[in-house]
Each structure stands twice: as structure tokens, then as C-alpha cells.
Amino acid sequence: MTDAEVARSVALQTAALLRDLCATGNCADADLKRRGDAEANALIIDLLRAARPDDFILSEEAADDSSRCSASRVWVVDPLDGTREFGERREDWAVHIGLAIDGVPVTGAVALPATHQVFVTDDAPPALPPLPARPRMVVSRTRAHEIVRHVAEVLGAELVPMGSAGAKAMAVVEGRAEIYLHAGGQYEWDNCAPVAVAQATGLHASRIDGSPLVYNCLDPLLPDLLICRPEYAAAVLAAVAESAQ
């Protein structure tokens, strides 16, 4: 199996597990949300170790092995991105299976289990719709940062609140939004797989200062992110820079 096929298979199996968990009881129950995180993590680690025993794994839900920093190949995974949304029986939660090689996010799968969708780096890029008169910007439904609001005002963008990072990024991949801008805190597992998928479809992906997104760092904090249609990248980055003055 190729790396993309491994990522797809792991994402699909994890998505099925989480849907089954969600169907067994009250998803608002805190214990069930903890089960979702733990059981999805255990499945992903088992599957990746079986498929790629020599690779390292960085997961939000597992103890970190800092020896990964000297490795070339590291799977960066978020077993359940959007636990809040999972517990609320919403659709905007995701499974992230990313692979960074020498710090570059080269392979990824993002599953949206509630809608039975999976997006993988070896998929044919979708045909994006024409640019709208007013761009749509997906933002956190609970904590949209002031920088994000400033950029939206400068661009005249429509704000579209949404849950997990994967769901927001895939909205841009599908053409249901044009810009995903985040500031104020994320980790590598929040965006490695979404960035890999976004870049594979021809979207712009970077830090909000325009610098590259680098993975498998000793400190996995990766606090800001821009994924957007390439036509908007320069304007968004300029508006971000203006907000910092």
C-alpha cells in the first residue's frame, strides 16, 4: 500500500469506529467523548504500527516520544478533532491522519465521519467554483481571534462559524468557502493532514506571516494557519500584517 492508501484506510476505519460509538448512546456524555478520543487513538496507533512499523507517530492523545525529532518519517494524527462537536452530534468533527517527511506534510487523509466523507492527498483535485463577489471565511465557532475578524472586515468576507480544523479546511477544499484563517493556538496534529490535503488540491497553505508550515518539531505548538484559494493569499497576508502594526 502507498502512504496515501494507508492514510485513507486508517481514516476510514477510525471514522467507522467513531460513528459506531456515537450511535451507542448519548454523545453529550463526557465519558463517551473520552472513549472516542482514547479508542480512536488506540486504533490508529495499532493500524499505523502494523502498516509502517519503522515510522514514528505524534498523536494528540498519546505520550510523545521526543526521539521522533531525529526521524525522517512521522505520522501526525488527531484521532478526534472536534470532540466538542462530536459530543453535540454535529457534523463538523474529523479524523486527521497526516504524514510529514523531513518536516513537510506530504500525505494526508481527513475523514468527516458524520457525513461519510474522506479527503486524501491522492484524490483528483476537485473543480472549484468561480470566486464569489464576497469571500466566505470559515472561523472558529467559539473563539474567532481578533486578527481573523480584522482580516474579514478588510476583505469584506462573510464569516462562517464551524467546528474542527479539518472540517474548516475541507470546506475550502470543497469550494464551500474560500478562506480558512486561524490565530491563537493550534498544534501540529490540528493541521498536518488538512494542510497536506489542501496543498495537494492546489490551495495556498502557510503560517499567517507567509512562512512555511513545518512539522515534527520538538515543541508541536503550531499556533496559526492560513488555507485559502491562491487568489486570496496575498490580500489575506497583507491584512494580517496590517493588523500587527
N, C-alpha and C positions, 0 to 999 in steps of 0.2 A: 504493500500500500504506500502511496505517496504521503507526504506530510499533510497535504490538504485533505486527502481521503481519511487519514487518521483523525484530523480535527473535526471533519464532518461527522464521522461515526461516533466519536466521543460526545460531541454536542447533541446529536440526536438521541443517543441513549440516555444522557443526563436529562434532556428535556422530557423524555417519556417518564423517567423516574419522578420528576417534579410534578408533572401533571397527575400522575397516579397518587402522589402524596396529597396534592391539592384536592383530589376527589374523595379522599378517605375521611374528611372531617372538616371542621371549622378552620379555615385558613387564617382567620384572625387570631387564632390561639398562638401564644408566644412559643409554646413547646413545639408546635408543628413547624413554625418558622425556623427554630433551632434545628429541628430534624432535617428540614430542607437544606440548610447550609451544610450540616455535617454529612448527611447521606450522599448529597451530590458531590461533595468534596472527596469522600471515600471512593465513590465510583470512578470519578475522573482520575484520581491517582492510580487506582488499580488498572484502569484501561491504558493509561499512558505508559505505566511501567511495563505492562505486557507488550505494548506495541513498540516502544522506544526505550528499552531498559538502560541505555547508556546516557540518556538525556537527563537534565535536571528539571525540576518543577518548582515554580514560585506560585503559591496559591494564597489567596486572601485567608483561607480557612485552615491553613496548615503552618506548622512551625517552619521558620525559614532556616535553610542551610546556607550559610554565607559562602561556602566553598563553591556555590554556583557561579560566583563572580569571576572565577577563572575559567569557566566553561564557555564554549562557543555556542552551544545549543541549549536554550532554556525555554520550556513551556511556561507561559504566564497566563494563569487561569483565574477566573472568578466563577465559582460554581453556581452562585445565585446572585446576580447583580440586580438589585431592586427588591430586597427582602421585604421592605415595607409594602411595595406594590403587590408582591406575591401574597402577602397576608391580607391585603384588601380585595383580593380576587380581581385585580385589574389585569390588563393585557400587557402593560409596559414594564415587564421584567424579562431578564435574559440570562443566557448561559454564554460565557466567554471562554473560548479555547484559542489561545494565541501562541505562536512560536517566534521567539526572537533569536536570530543568528548573528553573533557578533554585535549585539545591541540593536539590530534592525528588525522591525516587525515584518517578517516576510510571509508568514502563513497565519490564517485565522479563520475561525468559524464563530458566528454569533447566532445562537438559536433564540427565537422568541416563542417559547413553548405554548403560550396561551393561544397563539394564532397559527400554530403548526408551521412556522417558517424557520428556515435556516439559510444564512448567507455565508458563503465560503469564498476564499480567495481564488479558487479555480473556476468559479461560475463565470459565465459570459456576462460582461458588463451590461446592465440594463440601459435601455434607451431613455434618457432623461427628457422630461417635458421642456418646452420653451421656458425661458426665465419669465417669472411673473412681473407685473408692474411694481409690486411691493413684495420684497423678500420675506419669507417666513423663517423665523429663528426659533429653534427648539431650545428650551431652557428648563432648568430645574423647577419642578412644581412646588418645591418647599423652600428653596433658598437661592433664588436668582441673584447673582452678585451685582454690585453697583456698576462695575465695569461693563457687564453684559447689558444692563439697562441703558447705560450711556451709549454703547455701540448701536443698540436697537433704535435709540432716538435719532442718532446721527444718520443712520441708514433709512429711517422711516420703516423699520421692519415690524412685522406682526409677530408678537411673542406667542409661542405655542408651548405651554407647560406640559412636561412629560416626565416619566419616572426614570428608569435606569439609563445609564450612559449608552449601553448597547442599543436600547430602543430608540434613543435620540439619534445616534449615529446612523442607524438603519433607516430612519425616516428621511435622512438626506440621501442615503444610497438609493432609496426607492423613488426619490423625487417628490416626497410629500412635504419636504422642507428644503431650504437652500443653505441654511447656516446652522451649525451647532457650535456655540461658543461657551466654554466653561472656565470659570476662575474661582479660586477659593478652596481648592483641595480635591485631589484625586490621587490614586495610587496606580502603579503600572498595570495591575490586574483590571482596573476600571476601563482602560482604553487600549491595551495592546491588541487584542483581537479586533475590536471595532476599527482601529486605525489601519490594521493590515487589510481588512476588507474594503475600507473606504479608499485607500490608496490603489488597491487592485482595480477599482472601478473608475479610476481617473480623477478622484476628488483630491482637493488640497487637504493636507493634514500637517499640523505643526504645533509648536508651542505658541502662545499668544504674542510673543515677541518675534515670531517668524522663524525661530531656531528649530532644528530637527528634534523629533521625539526620540529619546534614547532609552533603551530598556536593559534590564539586568544590571542595574546599578546597586551598589551596596545598600543605599537607602532607597527603597522603592517609591518614595513620595514623588509624584509627578503632578503638580498641583493645577496645571492649566492646559487647555486644549482648544484647538480650532480645527473643525472639519467643515468644509464648505465646498460649494461649486467653485471651480477655479476662477470664474468671472468675478467673484466677490472677495477673493482673498486679499488683494491689495487694499481695498476700501476698508475691510474689517481690521486689518493690521494697522492701518493708518489711524482709524478711530480709537483703537486700543492705545496706541502710542500717545494720542492726544489726551486721552483720559488720565494718563500717568503724569502729565505736565502740571 
